Amino acid sequence: MPSSLYWSPIWQLIVVGVAGIVVWHLVPQYRANTRMLAQLAFFGVMTAILVSADLVPFRYEDSGTTDTGALLLIAAAKFLWWLHLAWAIIGVVRIYLVLEGKPREARLLQDLVVGIVYLGMALSVLAFVFGAPIGTLIATSGAVAIIVGLALQNTLSDVFSGIALTLGRPYALGDWILLNNGVQGRVVESTWRSTNILTPESNVVVVPNSSLAKLELTNVSRPDEHHRVSLSVRIAPTRLPSSVIAIMRDALLNSGTILTEPQPVVALKALDAVAIEVELQFWVAAPSQGVLAKNEVFDLAYRHAKSMGLLFAAPLSSVSYLAHIPTDETAPSPATPLELIRAIPAFEPLTADEQREFADAAVSREFRKGEAIAHQGDKVASLMIVQRGVVAISIGDRDGGRLAPGDYLGQTGLWADAEPGTLKALTDVALYEIDEKVCAAILARRPIIAEKLAEILAQRSQAGTPADSPDHKQQRGARVFLNAIQTILRA
């Protein structure tokens, strides 16, 4: 073997190529950018050596020698150059994905590019390093590919559908999507074969990409996560439609879960002799809050309707209601003090006579929209039950919640030294006020009832209600209310 061959550019290529492999393994995996730069640097040096030596790596040649060692060195040098070329292309693709900020596409495109590059490198090495007949090999592999493709038809369909979804980008990781087959949830993973969706029930639904590509998909997270919810309410036609719309608008205004922007809307859907049908349209911050908001709005719609004497109409599928259509004469009047007291869970253990005694002591009071009912720091010396309207609570500059018909004022300050928040009429408000002494006199005759109330509400307070929910606020107010009653009884 000529000794000059070992000092030729062939040998230099081998040394630089092996050094590049060593550096690749020495650089930690978490320093991916350093690895990519090293790949590009070593490939540049090897290419410069080839150009300076006028060597052609994409042409098969034996260098005019029969020396087996020399042929092996040439083959090794070419193989290393093709290997570093493949790594350099993969490195450029990775840099592009990082700079473009496409985390969802990174995995699929990187795997696709890596597969194509390595396949091309393998064929190039066989053709230009070992002189294999690539045409015959490709023809043979084509027949094999057809057989394998037929066997893996479903899998390949998922793969190519995944590529189409990746390039089309109808969703991204973390988006909330809704499919026309009823599946909805947040996209948590997207692979070659399938997409994983985390549903509101905390289950993971695995949808094959081929099936996902055929379904109608709604991306709720775009342009943002604000989600509109619609509820239909049927009211008996005993009031003007404008009055019904105003009452339902107050119910939406009473909600602390829905968004104020965009503003909620009450739309009149239908009007006939049977019902006034309105649609309550409102927005929530995220689709996952839809159920909570629906429950609250249903409750508030019921409260405001009952407080104003509105009756709910029977559904269209009902037949028996035709003989009992409410009229203006048969429609109930607005809620009385007795009806409100019976609706408050804290007073359920009282007898009918005791509840009626509470109701007889109630005095009606009205406040105009924007009028202050009690200022922060004022002492609330009576029990005031909301008959109609919306009362807003503000603690300093912070929103402390809202009260609906059936709630009682001073939830956290009743009979305490001072009211911790300002109470303000958000709409025209009507209240029933019961003097503190009347409450104490009635419950003083039934101390067991007061103890029973404390026991019931203590059990409710341990039910794990979220701290910022309306139920939690009412439970907390009821506990303070009962503690005050017990203090009066002990006195």
ZAMARGU-4260 file (C-alpha; in steps of 0.2 Angstrom, whole numbers, plus 5000, padded with zeros to 4 digits):
<rodrens>
0) 5000/5000/5000 | 5008/5017/4995 | 5013/5026/5011 | 5008/5043/5003 | 4990/5037/5003
5) 4989/5037/5022 | 4994/5056/5022 | 4982/5061/5008 | 4966/5070/5010 | 4957/5053/5012
10) 4966/5050/5029 | 4962/5068/5034 | 4943/5065/5030 | 4943/5049/5041 | 4952/5058/5055
15) 4939/5073/5055 | 4924/5061/5052 | 4929/5050/5067 | 4933/5066/5078 | 4915/5072/5074
20) 4908/5056/5080 | 4918/5057/5096 | 4912/5075/5099 | 4894/5070/5095 | 4895/5058/5110
25) 4904/5069/5121 | 4891/5083/5120 | 4877/5080/5133 | 4860/5077/5125 | 4852/5092/5134
30) 4864/5104/5124 | 4855/5100/5107 | 4860/5117/5099 | 4878/5113/5103 | 4877/5096/5095
35) 4869/5104/5079 | 4882/5117/5077 | 4896/5104/5080 | 4888/5093/5066 | 4888/5108/5054
40) 4906/5113/5058 | 4913/5095/5055 | 4903/5093/5039 | 4910/5110/5033 | 4928/5105/5037
45) 4926/5088/5028 | 4918/5097/5013 | 4932/5109/5012 | 4945/5095/5012 | 4935/5086/4997
50) 4935/5103/4987 | 4953/5106/4990 | 4958/5088/4985 | 4946/5088/4970 | 4937/5072/4976
55) 4920/5068/4971 | 4910/5058/4984 | 4895/5055/4973 | 4904/5044/4960 | 4910/5027/4962
60) 4929/5024/4959 | 4942/5013/4964 | 4956/5026/4963 | 4966/5015/4950 | 4973/5004/4963
65) 4971/4986/4968 | 4977/4989/4986 | 4963/4982/4997 | 4968/4994/5012 | 4968/5009/5000
70) 4950/5004/4994 | 4944/5002/5012 | 4951/5019/5017 | 4942/5027/5002 | 4926/5018/5006
75) 4927/5024/5024 | 4931/5042/5020 | 4916/5043/5008 | 4905/5034/5020 | 4909/5046/5034
80) 4906/5061/5023 | 4889/5054/5018 | 4885/5051/5036 | 4890/5069/5041 | 4880/5076/5027
85) 4864/5067/5034 | 4868/5074/5051 | 4870/5091/5044 | 4853/5091/5035 | 4845/5084/5051
90) 4853/5098/5061 | 4847/5112/5049 | 4829/5105/5050 | 4830/5105/5069 | 4837/5123/5069
95) 4822/5128/5057 | 4809/5120/5069 | 4817/5129/5084 | 4818/5146/5076 | 4800/5145/5068
100) 4793/5140/5085 | 4783/5125/5080 | 4783/5112/5094 | 4769/5102/5087 | 4777/5100/5070
105) 4794/5096/5077 | 4792/5078/5082 | 4783/5073/5066 | 4793/5083/5053 | 4809/5078/5062
110) 4805/5059/5061 | 4800/5061/5043 | 4816/5070/5038 | 4827/5058/5048 | 4819/5043/5039
115) 4820/5051/5022 | 4838/5057/5025 | 4845/5041/5031 | 4836/5031/5017 | 4844/5042/5004
120) 4861/5041/5013 | 4860/5022/5013 | 4856/5021/4994 | 4870/5034/4991 | 4883/5024/5000
125) 4878/5008/4991 | 4879/5016/4974 | 4894/5028/4976 | 4904/5019/4989 | 4901/5001/4985
130) 4896/5002/4967 | 4880/4992/4970 | 4867/4992/4956 | 4854/5004/4964 | 4842/5002/4949
135) 4839/4984/4951 | 4838/4986/4970 | 4825/4999/4969 | 4815/4989/4957 | 4816/4974/4969
140) 4812/4985/4984 | 4797/4993/4975 | 4788/4976/4974 | 4792/4973/4992 | 4785/4990/4996
145) 4769/4986/4988 | 4767/4970/4998 | 4771/4979/5014 | 4760/4994/5010 | 4745/4983/5007
150) 4748/4974/5023 | 4750/4991/5033 | 4736/5000/5023 | 4727/5006/5039 | 4743/5011/5048
155) 4750/5020/5033 | 4733/5029/5031 | 4735/5035/5049 | 4753/5041/5046 | 4749/5051/5030
160) 4734/5058/5039 | 4745/5064/5053 | 4756/5072/5041 | 4742/5081/5033 | 4735/5087/5050
165) 4752/5093/5055 | 4755/5103/5040 | 4737/5110/5040 | 4738/5114/5058 | 4719/5114/5062
170) 4724/5113/5081 | 4739/5113/5092 | 4744/5105/5108 | 4733/5112/5122 | 4719/5117/5111
175) 4701/5112/5116 | 4692/5104/5101 | 4675/5098/5098 | 4672/5083/5085 | 4655/5081/5076
180) 4654/5063/5084 | 4652/5071/5101 | 4670/5069/5108 | 4677/5085/5115 | 4692/5089/5126
185) 4710/5096/5126 | 4723/5089/5114 | 4737/5082/5125 | 4747/5072/5112 | 4749/5070/5094
190) 4759/5056/5086 | 4761/5048/5069 | 4747/5036/5072 | 4734/5045/5083 | 4729/5060/5093
195) 4725/5059/5111 | 4711/5070/5118 | 4709/5073/5137 | 4690/5074/5140 | 4681/5084/5154
200) 4678/5067/5162 | 4697/5066/5164 | 4698/5051/5151 | 4710/5051/5137 | 4701/5047/5120
205) 4714/5040/5107 | 4707/5045/5089 | 4716/5038/5074 | 4723/5051/5063 | 4714/5044/5048
210) 4697/5045/5057 | 4701/5063/5064 | 4705/5069/5046 | 4687/5064/5040 | 4678/5072/5055
215) 4672/5090/5056 | 4682/5098/5069 | 4678/5114/5079 | 4693/5122/5088 | 4686/5131/5103
220) 4703/5138/5108 | 4704/5149/5092 | 4705/5164/5092 | 4704/5162/5111 | 4696/5151/5124
225) 4681/5161/5126 | 4666/5150/5124 | 4648/5155/5121 | 4634/5145/5130 | 4616/5145/5125
230) 4601/5140/5136 | 4583/5140/5131 | 4569/5145/5144 | 4550/5144/5141 | 4540/5156/5151
235) 4521/5156/5152 | 4514/5171/5142 | 4507/5180/5157 | 4518/5195/5155 | 4524/5206/5141
240) 4539/5199/5132 | 4549/5214/5136 | 4546/5211/5155 | 4552/5193/5153 | 4567/5199/5144
245) 4571/5211/5157 | 4569/5198/5171 | 4580/5186/5162 | 4593/5199/5159 | 4594/5203/5178
250) 4597/5184/5180 | 4612/5185/5169 | 4618/5200/5177 | 4617/5191/5194 | 4629/5178/5188
255) 4647/5179/5194 | 4654/5164/5183 | 4650/5171/5166 | 4660/5185/5157 | 4654/5203/5157
260) 4663/5205/5140 | 4656/5200/5128 | 4640/5205/5136 | 4627/5192/5139 | 4611/5192/5128
265) 4593/5188/5130 | 4586/5183/5113 | 4567/5181/5110 | 4565/5164/5100 | 4547/5161/5099
270) 4530/5168/5105 | 4513/5159/5104 | 4498/5156/5115 | 4508/5143/5125 | 4524/5151/5129
275) 4537/5165/5127 | 4553/5156/5123 | 4569/5166/5126 | 4587/5160/5123 | 4600/5165/5136
280) 4617/5168/5128 | 4633/5171/5138 | 4651/5168/5137 | 4663/5159/5149 | 4682/5160/5150
285) 4685/5142/5145 | 4675/5127/5139 | 4678/5118/5155 | 4668/5131/5164 | 4652/5128/5154
290) 4643/5116/5165 | 4646/5127/5181 | 4640/5142/5172 | 4624/5133/5166 | 4620/5127/5183
295) 4622/5144/5190 | 4612/5152/5176 | 4598/5139/5178 | 4597/5143/5197 | 4597/5161/5195
300) 4583/5161/5181 | 4572/5150/5192 | 4575/5162/5207 | 4571/5178/5197 | 4556/5170/5188
305) 4548/5164/5205 | 4552/5181/5213 | 4543/5190/5200 | 4528/5178/5198 | 4533/5170/5182
310) 4528/5153/5178 | 4538/5141/5167 | 4529/5134/5152 | 4527/5115/5148 | 4538/5108/5134
315) 4531/5107/5116 | 4531/5088/5118 | 4518/5089/5132 | 4500/5087/5128 | 4491/5089/5144
320) 4496/5107/5147 | 4484/5113/5134 | 4469/5113/5146 | 4479/5123/5159 | 4487/5137/5150
325) 4490/5151/5163 | 4482/5168/5160 | 4485/5185/5167 | 4471/5182/5180 | 4478/5165/5186
330) 4496/5170/5186 | 4504/5170/5203 | 4509/5186/5211 | 4528/5190/5215 | 4536/5180/5229
335) 4529/5183/5247 | 4540/5184/5263 | 4533/5167/5268 | 4538/5159/5251 | 4556/5166/5252
340) 4558/5161/5270 | 4552/5143/5266 | 4565/5143/5252 | 4580/5147/5263 | 4587/5130/5269
345) 4592/5138/5286 | 4574/5140/5291 | 4567/5123/5285 | 4567/5115/5302 | 4555/5129/5309
350) 4537/5124/5310 | 4524/5132/5298 | 4518/5144/5312 | 4536/5149/5316 | 4539/5152/5298
355) 4523/5162/5296 | 4528/5172/5312 | 4544/5177/5303 | 4535/5182/5287 | 4522/5193/5297
360) 4537/5203/5304 | 4544/5206/5287 | 4544/5224/5281 | 4546/5228/5263 | 4560/5240/5257
365) 4565/5246/5240 | 4581/5253/5233 | 4584/5261/5216 | 4597/5255/5204 | 4614/5261/5210
370) 4608/5265/5228 | 4619/5259/5242 | 4610/5247/5254 | 4624/5246/5267 | 4642/5253/5267
375) 4657/5244/5272 | 4659/5246/5291 | 4641/5249/5294 | 4632/5238/5307 | 4618/5228/5299
380) 4605/5226/5313 | 4592/5216/5304 | 4589/5201/5292 | 4585/5207/5275 | 4580/5195/5262
385) 4581/5199/5243 | 4564/5198/5235 | 4568/5204/5218 | 4583/5212/5209 | 4602/5210/5210
390) 4613/5216/5225 | 4632/5218/5222 | 4645/5216/5236 | 4661/5225/5235 | 4675/5223/5248
395) 4686/5238/5245 | 4690/5238/5227 | 4687/5219/5225 | 4671/5211/5219 | 4663/5201/5233
400) 4650/5192/5223 | 4631/5196/5220 | 4615/5191/5229 | 4600/5184/5220 | 4581/5183/5226
405) 4581/5171/5241 | 4598/5177/5247 | 4599/5187/5263 | 4610/5202/5266 | 4625/5204/5277
410) 4630/5186/5273 | 4647/5189/5282 | 4642/5202/5294 | 4624/5199/5300 | 4623/5204/5318
415) 4642/5206/5319 | 4651/5222/5324 | 4652/5229/5306 | 4647/5224/5288 | 4664/5219/5280
420) 4658/5224/5262 | 4647/5238/5253 | 4630/5232/5248 | 4624/5241/5232 | 4608/5239/5221
425) 4614/5233/5204 | 4596/5234/5198 | 4580/5240/5206 | 4579/5230/5222 | 4565/5225/5234
430) 4569/5218/5251 | 4560/5210/5265 | 4568/5216/5282 | 4565/5207/5298 | 4571/5215/5314
435) 4585/5206/5324 | 4575/5206/5340 | 4560/5197/5331 | 4572/5184/5325 | 4579/5182/5342
440) 4562/5181/5351 | 4556/5167/5339 | 4572/5156/5340 | 4573/5159/5359 | 4558/5148/5361
445) 4566/5135/5350 | 4584/5133/5355 | 4585/5115/5349 | 4580/5122/5331 | 4595/5134/5332
450) 4607/5120/5337 | 4600/5109/5323 | 4602/5123/5310 | 4620/5124/5316 | 4623/5105/5314
455) 4615/5105/5296 | 4625/5119/5290 | 4641/5113/5297 | 4639/5097/5287 | 4635/5107/5272
460) 4651/5117/5275 | 4662/5101/5274 | 4655/5096/5257 | 4671/5102/5249 | 4662/5117/5240
465) 4675/5128/5231 | 4680/5143/5241 | 4675/5156/5227 | 4658/5148/5223 | 4641/5156/5228
470) 4636/5140/5238 | 4652/5142/5248 | 4648/5161/5251 | 4631/5157/5257 | 4637/5143/5269
475) 4650/5154/5276 | 4636/5168/5279 | 4624/5155/5286 | 4637/5149/5299 | 4640/5167/5305
480) 4622/5170/5305 | 4619/5154/5317 | 4634/5159/5328 | 4626/5176/5331 | 4609/5167/5335
485) 4618/5156/5347 | 4626/5171/5355 | 4610/5180/5357 | 4602/5164/5365 | 4616/5162/5377
490) 4614/5180/5382
</rodrens>
